[in-house]
């Protein structure tokens, strides 16, 4: 048996995207991509949401000025930022559909993560404007027309509720869309609060309630900003996905009878909906073709049990380095520090 046909003490990289039935490596693991039909539906829903979130704040601004309601104007400002957020989300969605290239081998899917961070910055800016205006209104209360506030708040509830319904399905697999979805849910709840405020103001001249409600809206905005920024930052830092326990993955693979050991594990999000993974797998010295069933089983287990859709497996006949869970900066350095 020639050295070319055996797994040796050196390294053999397995390409997870090689077509099934033509194995000279790890065989048929394919990257996870959403079907074109689903992607087209996502784009359509984003465009519909974009249109709704242009009409609603325009109506709220007009009504807020007419009713002299800072809470309504604050809600409209938030909704305008959502229009910009959804526009950015849509543009990022279009960019992310571009395939991989030599310069960008994972494609452009992280454009959606960067868009989510841009949207966070827009929301923080909008929140600052609301705080300044609400503080001024709190110092100098003004009469508010409760009837107009209630009417336009009801419009906001209907429009934002419909927007959230349009986006909820895509929010399950896209951080970009998820950010827009929670914007819509937040706006709907904010409009509910404004509606309640308008009802109170219709019967009681508690004009201080309007700016106080604006501060509550800001707290809700910043809470959502933190959640989105935290998740986006973890992805951009190539952090291990929060739901993934690398030690558990290692134990699972080492329980396979054909595997002698597993070390140097890496896991990171290519995008919010795709998890990449690499590891070294120690197996007995054997022909390359005999490792193909094992590679197929590992890929299947990683996808079904852990949601890993982009695995890269490196087979060895002896553990390199110190065989630790985490990879050293230089695998052959022996005493190199751990990442």
Order of alpha helices (4+ residues) and beta strands (2+ residues): beta-alpha-alpha-alpha-alpha-alpha-alpha-alpha-beta-beta-alpha-beta
